[in-house]
């Protein structure tokens, strides 16, 4: 099970035990379970491509031996096998890169496109896809931070102001009045005719 980085929770060190418990219960982290599924799929594809490549290499070797004896028909087959080996090697490389990009958090489509660009040596596309990934990652991170940030005047995560009238407020001790004013500034202002 993944550990929670409490450093990403604002003010965690100064929270009371109850506030820490509430913050941890509301904590959400990126779930990459789909990446794990895709990783297994790409590993299987890599294994299959590797086995096929080994078989084609054996066939190629056999045909190369026949070529030494002067078999002209083998020349065509060798060329065909060389193309197949090259294509399988390329597919194996792409599957491997795709699995690595997926493990980094790329979505499956962007991981595939980036893997193909990497295998083909298309550096411009690789950098463009990395830019897209980073923009989406930053956007998701900011959205997650904003989702976890308490709204002003609510006194913290999940905390709402108790029902209060001016009469009840005046009966509170000075300390409780200051605490209420600090935790719920909007409600405090409403008690004295503020908006």
FIROLUM-522371 format. One line per field, with one value per residue: residue in one letter; x negated, y negated, z negated of N, C-alpha, C in turn; residue number from 0. Coordinates in steps of 0.02 Angstrom, whole numbers, plus 50000, padded with zeros to 5 digits. Atoms other than C-alpha are relative to their C-alpha. Layout:
FIROLUM-522371
torba: A / ... .
n.u: X / ... .
n.v: Y / ... .
n.w: Z / ... .
ca.u: X / ... .
ca.v: Y / ... .
ca.w: Z / ... .
c.u: X / ... .
c.v: Y / ... .
c.w: Z / ... .
vokol: NUM / ... .
//
This chain:
FIROLUM-522371
torba: X / X / X / X / X / X / X / X / X / X / X / X / X / X / X / X / X / X / X / X / X / X / X / X / X / X / X / X / X / X / X / X / X / X / X / X / X / X / X / X / X / X / X / X / X / X / X / X / X / X / X / X / X / X / X / X / X / X / X / X / X / X / X / X / X / X / X / X / X / X / X / X / X / X / X / X / X / X / X / X / X / X / X / X / X / X / X / X / X / X / X / X / X / X / X / X / X / X / X / X / X / X / X / X / X / X / X / X / X / X / X / X / X / X / X / X / X / X / X / X / X / X / X / X / X / X / X / X / X / X / X / X / X / X / X / X / X / X / X / X / X / X / X / X / X / X / X / X / X / X / X / X / X / X / X / X / X / X / X / X / X / X / X / X / X / X / X / X / X / X / X / X / X / X / X / X / X / X / X / X / X / X / X / X / X / X / X / X / X / X / X / X / X / X / X .
n.u: 49957 / 50039 / 50000 / 49977 / 50049 / 49964 / 50028 / 49958 / 49939 / 50017 / 49989 / 49991 / 50039 / 49969 / 49931 / 49985 / 49991 / 49936 / 50007 / 50042 / 49959 / 49954 / 50039 / 50020 / 49941 / 49980 / 50057 / 49993 / 50063 / 49993 / 49995 / 50026 / 49984 / 49995 / 50069 / 50024 / 49969 / 50032 / 50069 / 49998 / 49984 / 50057 / 50052 / 49981 / 50015 / 50073 / 50022 / 49979 / 50041 / 50068 / 49999 / 49994 / 50063 / 50048 / 49982 / 50019 / 50073 / 50020 / 49984 / 50047 / 50064 / 49996 / 50000 / 50066 / 50041 / 49982 / 50025 / 50070 / 50001 / 49981 / 49929 / 49978 / 49933 / 50011 / 50013 / 49936 / 49975 / 50043 / 49982 / 49935 / 50010 / 50035 / 49949 / 49958 / 50039 / 50006 / 49934 / 49988 / 50045 / 49969 / 49940 / 50024 / 50024 / 49941 / 49963 / 50040 / 49995 / 49931 / 49992 / 50037 / 49963 / 49939 / 50019 / 50014 / 49937 / 49970 / 49943 / 50021 / 50008 / 50059 / 50058 / 50012 / 50026 / 50067 / 50043 / 50012 / 50045 / 50066 / 50029 / 50015 / 50049 / 49965 / 50010 / 49952 / 49937 / 50011 / 49998 / 49931 / 49959 / 50019 / 49969 / 49929 / 49995 / 50015 / 49944 / 49944 / 50020 / 49996 / 49929 / 49970 / 50027 / 49969 / 49930 / 49999 / 50016 / 49942 / 49946 / 50016 / 50007 / 49936 / 49974 / 50007 / 49943 / 49971 / 50038 / 50036 / 49968 / 49939 / 49977 / 49951 / 49986 / 49940 / 49948 / 50019 / 49964 / 50038 / 49990 / 50041 / 50070 / 50018 / 50004 / 50062 / 50057 / 50040 / 50042 / 49958 / 49980 / 50058 / 50008 / 49946 / 50014 / 50057 / 49983 / 49942 / 49997 / 49940 / 49942 / 50011 / 49981 / 49926 / 49969 / 50001 / 49969 / 50041 / 49971 .
n.v: 50059 / 50061 / 50043 / 50068 / 50052 / 50050 / 50065 / 50031 / 50025 / 50064 / 50010 / 49936 / 49997 / 50040 / 49977 / 49957 / 49931 / 49994 / 50033 / 49956 / 49943 / 50024 / 50014 / 49936 / 49968 / 50036 / 50002 / 49961 / 49996 / 49973 / 49927 / 49979 / 49930 / 49987 / 49996 / 49933 / 49955 / 50012 / 49978 / 49928 / 49988 / 50016 / 49951 / 49940 / 50014 / 50000 / 49930 / 49967 / 50025 / 49973 / 49929 / 49998 / 50024 / 49946 / 49949 / 50026 / 49999 / 49931 / 49988 / 50040 / 49966 / 49940 / 50021 / 50026 / 49940 / 49975 / 50048 / 49985 / 49946 / 50027 / 49997 / 50068 / 50011 / 50020 / 50072 / 50035 / 49982 / 50034 / 50070 / 50004 / 49987 / 50058 / 50052 / 49979 / 50008 / 50072 / 50023 / 49973 / 50036 / 50067 / 49991 / 49983 / 50063 / 50043 / 49972 / 50013 / 50072 / 50015 / 49977 / 50047 / 50063 / 49987 / 49996 / 50068 / 50034 / 50020 / 49960 / 49948 / 50027 / 50043 / 49956 / 49965 / 50049 / 50020 / 49942 / 49995 / 50055 / 49984 / 49945 / 50026 / 50054 / 50064 / 50035 / 50055 / 49973 / 49979 / 50059 / 50026 / 49956 / 50012 / 50064 / 49986 / 49962 / 50044 / 50047 / 49963 / 49982 / 50061 / 50017 / 49952 / 50014 / 50062 / 49985 / 49960 / 50046 / 50044 / 49959 / 49987 / 50063 / 50020 / 50065 / 50050 / 50009 / 49938 / 49979 / 49938 / 49948 / 49970 / 50033 / 50053 / 50042 / 49982 / 50051 / 50050 / 50064 / 50052 / 49989 / 49942 / 50020 / 50044 / 49959 / 49962 / 50032 / 50040 / 49954 / 49966 / 50050 / 50009 / 49938 / 49997 / 50052 / 49979 / 49941 / 50012 / 50073 / 50023 / 49994 / 50051 / 50064 / 50000 / 50013 / 50071 / 50035 / 49999 / 49961 .
n.w: 50000 / 49995 / 50059 / 49988 / 50016 / 50040 / 49983 / 49949 / 50033 / 50029 / 50071 / 50033 / 50062 / 50053 / 50010 / 50057 / 49979 / 49964 / 49935 / 49959 / 49979 / 49948 / 49940 / 49970 / 49972 / 49939 / 49954 / 49939 / 49963 / 49933 / 49997 / 49935 / 49990 / 49928 / 49976 / 50016 / 49951 / 49936 / 50005 / 49989 / 49930 / 49959 / 50014 / 49963 / 49930 / 49993 / 50003 / 49938 / 49946 / 50010 / 49979 / 49927 / 49972 / 50007 / 49950 / 49934 / 49997 / 49985 / 49930 / 49961 / 50004 / 49958 / 49930 / 49984 / 49987 / 49934 / 49951 / 49988 / 49951 / 49935 / 49989 / 49983 / 50028 / 50070 / 50002 / 50009 / 50067 / 50048 / 50000 / 50033 / 50071 / 50028 / 50009 / 50056 / 50062 / 50012 / 50022 / 50067 / 50046 / 50008 / 50041 / 50067 / 50029 / 50012 / 50057 / 50060 / 50015 / 50020 / 50069 / 50043 / 50002 / 50038 / 50070 / 50023 / 50010 / 49937 / 49982 / 49953 / 49932 / 49998 / 50010 / 49936 / 49951 / 50021 / 49989 / 49928 / 49982 / 50028 / 49960 / 49934 / 50006 / 49989 / 50062 / 50005 / 50024 / 50069 / 50042 / 49999 / 50041 / 50069 / 50018 / 50012 / 50063 / 50056 / 50008 / 50030 / 50068 / 50041 / 50005 / 50047 / 50066 / 50024 / 50015 / 50062 / 50055 / 50011 / 50028 / 50069 / 50036 / 50030 / 49978 / 50053 / 50045 / 50023 / 50059 / 49991 / 49959 / 50025 / 50061 / 49987 / 50059 / 50037 / 49998 / 50050 / 50000 / 50035 / 50072 / 50019 / 49993 / 50056 / 50061 / 49998 / 50033 / 49953 / 49963 / 49951 / 49950 / 49955 / 49961 / 49950 / 49950 / 49959 / 49960 / 49955 / 49992 / 49964 / 50046 / 50051 / 49970 / 49993 / 50066 / 50012 / 49944 / 49939 / 49944 .
ca.u: 50000 / 49934 / 49882 / 49956 / 49833 / 49898 / 49785 / 49909 / 50047 / 50037 / 50016 / 50011 / 49877 / 49983 / 50146 / 50228 / 50251 / 50433 / 50386 / 50247 / 50369 / 50493 / 50357 / 50296 / 50473 / 50501 / 50331 / 50335 / 50185 / 50158 / 50211 / 50109 / 50198 / 50234 / 50047 / 50012 / 50138 / 50061 / 49886 / 49931 / 50006 / 49851 / 49735 / 49833 / 49818 / 49632 / 49609 / 49706 / 49608 / 49443 / 49491 / 49544 / 49383 / 49280 / 49374 / 49347 / 49163 / 49149 / 49235 / 49122 / 48968 / 49027 / 49059 / 48891 / 48811 / 48908 / 48852 / 48672 / 48713 / 48779 / 48966 / 49033 / 49211 / 49143 / 49089 / 49269 / 49317 / 49168 / 49213 / 49392 / 49335 / 49217 / 49362 / 49468 / 49329 / 49306 / 49494 / 49508 / 49358 / 49443 / 49608 / 49514 / 49429 / 49594 / 49681 / 49539 / 49540 / 49731 / 49725 / 49595 / 49693 / 49853 / 49764 / 49713 / 49896 / 49926 / 50097 / 50093 / 50116 / 49982 / 49864 / 49885 / 49856 / 49703 / 49633 / 49651 / 49568 / 49426 / 49399 / 49400 / 49281 / 49411 / 49345 / 49462 / 49615 / 49541 / 49515 / 49689 / 49768 / 49667 / 49731 / 49910 / 49883 / 49807 / 49947 / 50079 / 49983 / 49968 / 50152 / 50203 / 50088 / 50157 / 50335 / 50296 / 50218 / 50367 / 50486 / 50396 / 50384 / 50519 / 50631 / 50605 / 50717 / 50748 / 50615 / 50530 / 50572 / 50751 / 50778 / 50936 / 50986 / 51106 / 51273 / 51240 / 51344 / 51279 / 51353 / 51269 / 51106 / 51108 / 51132 / 50970 / 50808 / 50686 / 50573 / 50716 / 50772 / 50596 / 50585 / 50754 / 50705 / 50539 / 50613 / 50771 / 50736 / 50884 / 51009 / 50933 / 50956 / 51138 / 51173 / 51131 / 51225 / 51085 / 51119 .
ca.v: 50000 / 49828 / 49713 / 49540 / 49395 / 49288 / 49148 / 49119 / 49078 / 48893 / 48861 / 49045 / 49021 / 48894 / 48991 / 49074 / 49262 / 49244 / 49122 / 49240 / 49385 / 49282 / 49224 / 49403 / 49467 / 49334 / 49359 / 49418 / 49477 / 49525 / 49703 / 49781 / 49948 / 49928 / 49902 / 50069 / 50156 / 50075 / 50116 / 50302 / 50294 / 50211 / 50333 / 50479 / 50396 / 50372 / 50554 / 50614 / 50501 / 50560 / 50743 / 50709 / 50613 / 50759 / 50880 / 50768 / 50753 / 50942 / 50950 / 50812 / 50905 / 51064 / 50971 / 50884 / 51056 / 51109 / 50952 / 51004 / 51157 / 51045 / 51057 / 50902 / 50926 / 50904 / 50727 / 50670 / 50762 / 50689 / 50514 / 50545 / 50616 / 50470 / 50351 / 50452 / 50454 / 50267 / 50238 / 50353 / 50268 / 50100 / 50165 / 50237 / 50069 / 49975 / 50093 / 50073 / 49883 / 49879 / 49980 / 49861 / 49704 / 49780 / 49818 / 49635 / 49585 / 49550 / 49599 / 49749 / 49649 / 49519 / 49657 / 49751 / 49595 / 49546 / 49723 / 49726 / 49555 / 49612 / 49772 / 49673 / 49541 / 49402 / 49292 / 49146 / 49254 / 49328 / 49154 / 49098 / 49250 / 49220 / 49040 / 49104 / 49229 / 49098 / 48973 / 49104 / 49161 / 48981 / 48950 / 49108 / 49065 / 48888 / 48953 / 49079 / 48944 / 48828 / 48970 / 48998 / 48813 / 48758 / 48614 / 48451 / 48429 / 48612 / 48631 / 48781 / 48939 / 48992 / 48867 / 48759 / 48619 / 48666 / 48576 / 48412 / 48260 / 48095 / 48135 / 48306 / 48228 / 48095 / 48231 / 48318 / 48286 / 48162 / 48305 / 48400 / 48240 / 48214 / 48396 / 48387 / 48224 / 48299 / 48464 / 48394 / 48213 / 48204 / 48264 / 48146 / 47999 / 48049 / 48043 / 47859 / 47815 / 47848 / 47927 .
ca.w: 50000 / 50044 / 49903 / 49889 / 49897 / 49754 / 49814 / 49955 / 49829 / 49784 / 49598 / 49552 / 49419 / 49323 / 49333 / 49184 / 49188 / 49243 / 49382 / 49440 / 49443 / 49544 / 49664 / 49691 / 49717 / 49852 / 49933 / 50113 / 50211 / 50390 / 50423 / 50562 / 50562 / 50748 / 50775 / 50690 / 50804 / 50957 / 50895 / 50887 / 51061 / 51132 / 51044 / 51121 / 51292 / 51264 / 51214 / 51367 / 51483 / 51407 / 51433 / 51612 / 51645 / 51578 / 51692 / 51843 / 51799 / 51799 / 51967 / 52031 / 51973 / 52058 / 52219 / 52210 / 52199 / 52354 / 52443 / 52424 / 52529 / 52666 / 52642 / 52731 / 52668 / 52492 / 52536 / 52549 / 52389 / 52297 / 52349 / 52294 / 52127 / 52100 / 52126 / 52004 / 51874 / 51893 / 51875 / 51723 / 51643 / 51673 / 51599 / 51450 / 51421 / 51436 / 51314 / 51190 / 51203 / 51191 / 51030 / 50959 / 51006 / 50936 / 50773 / 50763 / 50768 / 50952 / 51015 / 51133 / 51294 / 51255 / 51193 / 51357 / 51464 / 51362 / 51372 / 51562 / 51576 / 51463 / 51563 / 51726 / 51658 / 51675 / 51535 / 51574 / 51547 / 51388 / 51316 / 51370 / 51287 / 51129 / 51129 / 51144 / 51003 / 50889 / 50924 / 50883 / 50730 / 50667 / 50702 / 50607 / 50462 / 50448 / 50455 / 50318 / 50210 / 50235 / 50195 / 50030 / 49984 / 49860 / 49912 / 49819 / 49668 / 49640 / 49506 / 49582 / 49676 / 49647 / 49505 / 49509 / 49393 / 49254 / 49251 / 49161 / 49116 / 49050 / 48879 / 48872 / 48931 / 48794 / 48662 / 48718 / 48624 / 48702 / 48753 / 48839 / 48926 / 48997 / 49050 / 49139 / 49226 / 49285 / 49346 / 49427 / 49481 / 49601 / 49471 / 49343 / 49461 / 49491 / 49304 / 49303 / 49461 / 49586 / 49754 .
c.u: 49956 / 50004 / 50020 / 49944 / 50036 / 49973 / 50042 / 50066 / 49980 / 50016 / 50007 / 49965 / 50035 / 50071 / 50007 / 50010 / 50064 / 49995 / 49956 / 50039 / 50047 / 49963 / 49979 / 50059 / 50021 / 49945 / 50013 / 49933 / 50013 / 49999 / 49978 / 50014 / 50007 / 49930 / 49972 / 50030 / 49966 / 49928 / 49997 / 50013 / 49939 / 49942 / 50015 / 49984 / 49925 / 49973 / 50016 / 49955 / 49928 / 49996 / 50003 / 49934 / 49947 / 50012 / 49979 / 49924 / 49974 / 50011 / 49950 / 49932 / 49999 / 49997 / 49932 / 49952 / 50014 / 49972 / 49927 / 49994 / 50025 / 50074 / 50026 / 50070 / 49994 / 49987 / 50063 / 50027 / 49959 / 50018 / 50067 / 49993 / 49963 / 50049 / 50045 / 49964 / 49995 / 50067 / 50016 / 49956 / 50029 / 50062 / 49982 / 49976 / 50058 / 50039 / 49963 / 50005 / 50071 / 50011 / 49965 / 50036 / 50065 / 49985 / 49985 / 50064 / 50032 / 50063 / 49979 / 49987 / 49937 / 49937 / 49982 / 49969 / 49929 / 49951 / 49982 / 49951 / 49930 / 49965 / 49979 / 49949 / 50029 / 49999 / 50050 / 50067 / 49994 / 50005 / 50070 / 50045 / 49982 / 50031 / 50074 / 50010 / 49990 / 50056 / 50060 / 49986 / 50006 / 50073 / 50035 / 49976 / 50032 / 50073 / 50006 / 49985 / 50059 / 50057 / 49989 / 49996 / 50068 / 50022 / 49994 / 50064 / 50030 / 49960 / 49965 / 50040 / 50061 / 50030 / 50048 / 50015 / 50063 / 50051 / 49987 / 50044 / 49957 / 50006 / 49957 / 49926 / 49978 / 49995 / 49936 / 49945 / 49961 / 49957 / 50041 / 50024 / 49943 / 49989 / 50052 / 49986 / 49942 / 50018 / 50054 / 50009 / 50064 / 50061 / 49995 / 50023 / 50076 / 50035 / 50005 / 50023 / 49957 / 50031 / 49967 .
c.v: 49938 / 49959 / 49930 / 49952 / 49944 / 49930 / 49964 / 49973 / 49936 / 49998 / 50064 / 50002 / 49964 / 50023 / 50041 / 50071 / 50009 / 49968 / 50043 / 50059 / 49979 / 49986 / 50064 / 50037 / 49968 / 50000 / 50045 / 49999 / 50032 / 50076 / 50021 / 50073 / 50016 / 50005 / 50070 / 50050 / 49994 / 50025 / 50076 / 50017 / 49987 / 50048 / 50065 / 49991 / 50002 / 50071 / 50037 / 49978 / 50026 / 50072 / 50006 / 49978 / 50055 / 50055 / 49977 / 49997 / 50069 / 50016 / 49963 / 50035 / 50062 / 49981 / 49971 / 50058 / 50028 / 49955 / 50015 / 50056 / 49977 / 50001 / 49929 / 49984 / 49977 / 49925 / 49960 / 50012 / 49964 / 49926 / 49989 / 50009 / 49941 / 49942 / 50016 / 49992 / 49926 / 49973 / 50026 / 49966 / 49931 / 50006 / 50015 / 49936 / 49954 / 50025 / 49987 / 49927 / 49982 / 50020 / 49951 / 49933 / 50007 / 50002 / 49931 / 49959 / 49973 / 50040 / 50045 / 49972 / 49957 / 50042 / 50035 / 49953 / 49980 / 50057 / 50008 / 49946 / 50013 / 50053 / 49975 / 49943 / 49931 / 49960 / 49943 / 50024 / 50023 / 49940 / 49970 / 50042 / 49993 / 49935 / 50011 / 50037 / 49955 / 49949 / 50034 / 50018 / 49939 / 49980 / 50045 / 49987 / 49937 / 50012 / 50039 / 49956 / 49955 / 50038 / 50011 / 49936 / 49980 / 49931 / 49950 / 49995 / 50064 / 50029 / 50067 / 50050 / 50028 / 49966 / 49944 / 49964 / 50025 / 49943 / 49950 / 49938 / 49951 / 50010 / 50058 / 49981 / 49957 / 50039 / 50042 / 49963 / 49962 / 50046 / 50036 / 49953 / 49990 / 50062 / 50004 / 49949 / 50020 / 50058 / 49987 / 49924 / 49976 / 50002 / 49947 / 49931 / 49996 / 49985 / 49926 / 49960 / 49995 / 50043 / 50066 .
c.w: 50000 / 49936 / 50020 / 49979 / 49964 / 50013 / 50053 / 49971 / 49963 / 49926 / 49960 / 49932 / 49942 / 49986 / 49936 / 50028 / 50041 / 50069 / 50046 / 50026 / 50057 / 50065 / 50035 / 50030 / 50066 / 50052 / 50060 / 50035 / 50067 / 49998 / 50070 / 50012 / 50074 / 50030 / 49988 / 50049 / 50067 / 49999 / 50012 / 50074 / 50045 / 49987 / 50038 / 50074 / 50013 / 49999 / 50065 / 50058 / 49995 / 50023 / 50076 / 50033 / 49996 / 50052 / 50069 / 50007 / 50016 / 50073 / 50045 / 50002 / 50045 / 50074 / 50021 / 50014 / 50069 / 50055 / 50018 / 50052 / 50068 / 50014 / 50012 / 49972 / 49927 / 49994 / 49987 / 49929 / 49947 / 49995 / 49964 / 49924 / 49966 / 49988 / 49940 / 49933 / 49982 / 49974 / 49930 / 49948 / 49986 / 49955 / 49928 / 49964 / 49982 / 49940 / 49935 / 49980 / 49977 / 49928 / 49952 / 49994 / 49960 / 49925 / 49971 / 49990 / 50064 / 50012 / 50058 / 50071 / 50007 / 49990 / 50065 / 50052 / 49983 / 50011 / 50074 / 50021 / 49974 / 50042 / 50069 / 49998 / 50012 / 49935 / 49991 / 49973 / 49927 / 49953 / 49997 / 49955 / 49926 / 49975 / 49985 / 49934 / 49940 / 49989 / 49967 / 49928 / 49954 / 49989 / 49949 / 49929 / 49970 / 49981 / 49935 / 49940 / 49984 / 49969 / 49925 / 49958 / 49971 / 50026 / 49943 / 49958 / 49976 / 49942 / 50009 / 50040 / 49965 / 49938 / 50019 / 49935 / 49964 / 50003 / 49943 / 50010 / 49962 / 49924 / 49975 / 50001 / 49940 / 49934 / 49997 / 49962 / 50053 / 50045 / 50054 / 50055 / 50051 / 50044 / 50056 / 50056 / 50046 / 50046 / 50052 / 50010 / 50036 / 49955 / 49946 / 50026 / 50008 / 49934 / 49985 / 50061 / 50062 / 50053 / 50007 .
vokol: 0 / 1 / 2 / 3 / 4 / 5 / 6 / 7 / 8 / 9 / 10 / 11 / 12 / 13 / 14 / 15 / 16 / 17 / 18 / 19 / 20 / 21 / 22 / 23 / 24 / 25 / 26 / 27 / 28 / 29 / 30 / 31 / 32 / 33 / 34 / 35 / 36 / 37 / 38 / 39 / 40 / 41 / 42 / 43 / 44 / 45 / 46 / 47 / 48 / 49 / 50 / 51 / 52 / 53 / 54 / 55 / 56 / 57 / 58 / 59 / 60 / 61 / 62 / 63 / 64 / 65 / 66 / 67 / 68 / 69 / 70 / 71 / 72 / 73 / 74 / 75 / 76 / 77 / 78 / 79 / 80 / 81 / 82 / 83 / 84 / 85 / 86 / 87 / 88 / 89 / 90 / 91 / 92 / 93 / 94 / 95 / 96 / 97 / 98 / 99 / 100 / 101 / 102 / 103 / 104 / 105 / 106 / 107 / 108 / 109 / 110 / 111 / 112 / 113 / 114 / 115 / 116 / 117 / 118 / 119 / 120 / 121 / 122 / 123 / 124 / 125 / 126 / 127 / 128 / 129 / 130 / 131 / 132 / 133 / 134 / 135 / 136 / 137 / 138 / 139 / 140 / 141 / 142 / 143 / 144 / 145 / 146 / 147 / 148 / 149 / 150 / 151 / 152 / 153 / 154 / 155 / 156 / 157 / 158 / 159 / 160 / 161 / 162 / 163 / 164 / 165 / 166 / 167 / 168 / 169 / 170 / 171 / 172 / 173 / 174 / 175 / 176 / 177 / 178 / 179 / 180 / 181 / 182 / 183 / 184 / 185 / 186 / 187 / 188 / 189 / 190 / 191 / 192 / 193 / 194 .
//
